[in-house]
């Protein structure tokens, strides 16, 4: 934890981690950037008891996008630095399932992160045994359970796990109806909620709103990029076509930009994220995925 630069727990970590490490089911809604991922990563690592001979999947974490699955895997890599016996793996659609089969049979991860569709495909193909799972996590649970087809996949995976296990679910936003859906998977969960919508924005973050006609947007955007001092910029757009066109336009205007969208192959998407992360490109136009 110290190596990762943490000194004090955030409000949600302070409230959730002591309950989570006792094995209590957790249902948590807190704003983005408050360290929800660290809650379940640290709680799981604290409870996990594995040796080098352990080959069973003990922890299953599911989320709604490949990018988030990758991000969670990286958090486990960071925090398990001093756990030489802990191995984690990530599975998601968009890549050959044969790669996942090979990873599971050779690496034998005790912690598996994945998207519901791919996890279910591996279970149904008898390539993934979930009968030893001790911790079941849904990250961005509202997005996972809101889509009925994804909810069905999650339910099918859930019944393949033991009845006795810890269930933890996390989200930045959650309706009262979604809370009830989540609680059907849980046993007397400890609930943590930020009910005040005004608190769902991080402290210190300033937000501005400009009303424009459609044909004024590009000019206003380039004017802003000219006027502002920035390290990196993320521009969210509503369609793939807009993301591609905007990245091309900005590049023509001497603002080198990249577009991230669902039509890209997964390997290309990750490569573009890496370019952005490494400051090779400082502007990213993205369809909110």
WOLINHU-V45925 format. One record per residue. N is the residue number from 1. PHI is phi in degrees with one decimal (none if undefined). OMEGA is omega in radians with two decimals (* if undefined). BURIAL is # if it has 16 or more other ideal C-beta (glycine too) atoms within 10 Angstrom, else .. Layout:
BEGIN
<<N/PHI/OMEGA/BURIAL> <N/PHI/OMEGA/BURIAL>>
END
This chain:
BEGIN
<<1/none/3.13/.> <2/-65.2/3.13/.> <3/-58.9/-3.13/.> <4/-83.1/3.04/.> <5/90.3/3.13/.> <6/-87.4/3.08/.> <7/-116.4/-3.10/.> <8/-131.6/3.11/.> <9/-71.5/3.01/#> <10/-72.9/-3.12/#> <11/-57.5/-3.10/.> <12/-69.9/3.09/#> <13/-65.7/3.14/#> <14/-60.9/-3.10/.> <15/-84.7/-2.98/#> <16/-88.6/-3.01/#> <17/-60.8/-3.14/#> <18/-57.8/3.09/.> <19/-74.5/-3.08/#> <20/-64.1/-3.10/#> <21/-73.2/3.04/#> <22/-85.8/-3.13/.> <23/90.3/3.12/.> <24/-69.1/3.01/#> <25/-66.8/-3.06/#> <26/-126.0/2.98/#> <27/-121.7/-2.93/#> <28/-131.0/2.98/#> <29/-118.7/3.09/#> <30/-152.5/-3.03/#> <31/-61.9/3.10/#> <32/-60.7/3.12/.> <33/91.1/-3.13/.> <34/-91.4/3.05/#> <35/86.5/3.11/#> <36/-64.7/-3.13/#> <37/-59.5/3.14/#> <38/-62.7/3.12/#> <39/-58.6/-3.07/#> <40/-77.8/3.10/#> <41/-62.9/-3.12/#> <42/-68.2/-3.14/#> <43/-63.6/3.13/#> <44/-68.7/-3.14/#> <45/-62.0/3.11/#> <46/-63.9/-3.07/.> <47/-90.4/-3.00/#> <48/-69.1/-3.14/#> <49/-122.9/-3.11/.> <50/-130.0/2.98/#> <51/-121.9/-3.02/.> <52/-66.0/-3.14/.> <53/-87.8/-3.11/.> <54/-68.1/3.14/#> <55/-120.8/-3.11/.> <56/-85.9/3.00/.> <57/-74.8/-3.12/#> <58/-100.5/-3.05/#> <59/-131.6/3.06/#> <60/-123.6/3.11/#> <61/-120.8/3.11/#> <62/-122.1/3.12/#> <63/-147.9/-2.93/#> <64/-91.0/3.12/#> <65/-133.4/3.11/#> <66/-64.3/-3.10/#> <67/-61.6/3.13/#> <68/-67.1/3.10/#> <69/-59.3/3.12/#> <70/-61.9/-3.13/#> <71/-64.0/3.12/#> <72/-64.5/3.09/#> <73/-57.7/3.14/#> <74/-62.7/3.10/.> <75/-66.5/3.08/#> <76/-64.0/3.08/#> <77/-59.2/-3.11/.> <78/-64.1/-2.99/.> <79/-81.7/3.13/#> <80/-97.6/-3.11/#> <81/-50.7/-3.09/.> <82/-102.7/3.06/.> <83/-114.9/-3.02/.> <84/-63.2/-3.10/.> <85/-88.4/-3.10/.> <86/-84.0/3.11/#> <87/-124.1/3.08/#> <88/-127.8/3.12/#> <89/-140.3/-3.13/#> <90/-130.8/3.13/#> <91/-132.9/3.11/#> <92/-161.3/3.12/#> <93/-70.7/3.12/.> <94/94.7/3.05/.> <95/-127.1/-3.11/.> <96/-58.7/-3.14/.> <97/-65.8/3.10/.> <98/-61.8/3.09/.> <99/-63.2/-3.14/.> <100/-69.1/3.11/#> <101/-59.5/-3.14/.> <102/-65.1/3.13/.> <103/-61.1/-3.11/#> <104/-66.0/-3.09/#> <105/-77.4/-3.10/.> <106/-99.2/-3.05/.> <107/-85.7/-3.12/.> <108/49.1/-3.14/.> <109/-69.6/3.03/#> <110/-84.8/3.13/#> <111/-116.5/-3.13/#> <112/-121.8/3.10/#> <113/-113.6/-3.13/#> <114/-168.2/3.04/#> <115/-92.8/-2.99/#> <116/-56.4/-3.10/#> <117/-60.5/-3.13/#> <118/-70.6/3.10/#> <119/-60.0/-3.13/#> <120/-63.8/3.12/#> <121/-60.9/3.13/#> <122/-69.7/3.09/#> <123/-65.9/-3.11/#> <124/-65.8/3.09/.> <125/-83.3/3.14/.> <126/63.2/3.10/.> <127/-98.0/-3.09/#> <128/-134.4/3.13/#> <129/-103.9/-3.11/.> <130/-105.7/-3.05/#> <131/-74.3/3.13/.> <132/-112.1/-3.09/.> <133/-64.7/3.12/#> <134/-109.2/-3.11/#> <135/-136.0/-3.12/#> <136/-122.7/-3.05/#> <137/-125.5/2.93/#> <138/-116.2/3.07/#> <139/-99.4/-2.97/#> <140/51.0/-2.99/#> <141/-61.1/-3.14/#> <142/-64.3/3.13/#> <143/-72.0/3.11/#> <144/-67.7/-3.00/#> <145/-93.4/-3.12/#> <146/-72.0/3.12/.> <147/-84.1/-2.99/.> <148/-63.5/3.13/.> <149/-67.6/3.11/.> <150/-69.9/3.10/#> <151/-61.1/3.13/.> <152/-62.7/3.09/.> <153/-61.0/-3.12/#> <154/-63.6/3.11/#> <155/-62.0/3.13/.> <156/-65.5/3.08/.> <157/-70.5/-3.07/#> <158/-56.8/-3.10/#> <159/-70.7/3.08/.> <160/-84.3/-3.13/#> <161/-97.3/-3.14/#> <162/-62.1/3.10/.> <163/-63.9/-3.11/.> <164/-90.1/3.12/.> <165/-165.4/3.04/#> <166/-88.8/3.10/#> <167/-117.1/3.11/#> <168/-129.7/3.13/#> <169/-132.6/-3.03/#> <170/-135.4/3.06/#> <171/-162.6/3.06/#> <172/-83.0/3.13/#> <173/-136.2/-3.12/.> <174/-157.3/3.09/#> <175/-76.7/3.10/.> <176/-61.6/3.13/.> <177/-64.4/-3.13/.> <178/-68.5/3.08/#> <179/-57.7/-3.12/#> <180/-66.5/3.08/.> <181/-61.7/-3.13/#> <182/-60.4/-3.04/#> <183/-67.3/3.07/#> <184/-65.4/3.14/.> <185/-88.9/-2.88/#> <186/-121.3/3.12/#> <187/-119.9/3.13/.> <188/45.3/-3.06/.> <189/-69.8/2.94/#> <190/-79.7/-3.03/#> <191/-105.0/3.11/.> <192/-127.3/-3.09/#> <193/-133.4/2.91/.> <194/-100.9/-3.04/#> <195/-81.8/-3.09/.> <196/-82.1/-3.11/.> <197/-58.0/-3.12/.> <198/-68.3/3.14/.> <199/-85.3/-3.10/.> <200/-81.2/3.01/.> <201/-105.1/-3.11/.> <202/-61.9/3.10/.> <203/-59.2/3.10/.> <204/91.5/3.14/.> <205/-85.8/3.13/.> <206/-102.1/-3.13/.> <207/-121.8/3.13/.> <208/-129.8/-3.10/.> <209/-134.5/3.11/.> <210/-126.8/3.11/.> <211/-88.7/-3.08/.> <212/-137.3/2.94/.> <213/-75.1/-3.08/.> <214/-54.3/-3.06/.> <215/-76.9/3.12/.> <216/-98.2/-2.97/.> <217/-64.8/-3.07/.> <218/-61.2/-3.14/.> <219/-62.5/-3.14/.> <220/-62.8/-3.12/.> <221/-65.3/3.13/#> <222/-66.9/3.06/.> <223/-62.2/3.13/.> <224/-63.5/-3.14/.> <225/-63.9/3.06/#> <226/-67.6/-3.00/.> <227/-84.1/-3.02/.> <228/-88.4/2.93/.> <229/-91.8/-3.09/.> <230/-143.6/2.99/.> <231/-90.3/3.13/.> <232/-143.6/3.13/.> <233/-134.3/2.99/#> <234/-114.0/3.14/.> <235/-114.3/3.12/#> <236/-89.6/-3.13/.> <237/-128.3/-2.98/#> <238/-96.0/-3.10/.> <239/-145.4/3.10/.> <240/-61.7/-3.11/.> <241/-59.5/-3.14/.> <242/-65.8/3.14/#> <243/-60.9/-3.12/#> <244/-65.9/-3.11/#> <245/-63.7/-3.11/.> <246/-68.1/3.11/#> <247/-62.1/3.11/#> <248/-64.1/-3.12/.> <249/-62.1/-3.12/.> <250/-64.3/3.11/#> <251/-63.3/3.09/.> <252/-62.5/-3.13/.> <253/-89.9/3.12/.> <254/66.7/2.96/.> <255/-120.9/-3.06/#> <256/-54.6/-3.05/.> <257/-135.3/3.04/#> <258/-125.9/3.10/#> <259/-111.8/3.07/#> <260/-120.0/-3.11/#> <261/-158.4/-2.98/#> <262/-72.9/-3.12/.> <263/-80.5/3.13/.> <264/-75.9/2.98/.> <265/-64.9/-3.09/.> <266/-57.9/-3.12/.> <267/-63.0/3.13/.> <268/-69.1/3.13/.> <269/-62.2/-3.13/#> <270/-64.3/3.11/.> <271/-63.0/3.13/.> <272/-69.7/3.06/#> <273/-59.4/-3.13/#> <274/-65.4/3.09/.> <275/-58.7/3.14/.> <276/-68.4/-3.12/#> <277/-61.4/-3.11/.> <278/-87.1/3.10/.> <279/65.3/3.05/.> <280/-72.9/2.97/.> <281/-128.7/-3.03/#> <282/-105.4/3.13/#> <283/-125.7/-3.12/#> <284/-128.2/3.02/#> <285/-98.2/-2.98/#> <286/-139.2/2.94/#> <287/-78.6/-3.00/#> <288/-63.0/-3.06/.> <289/-112.4/*/.>>
END
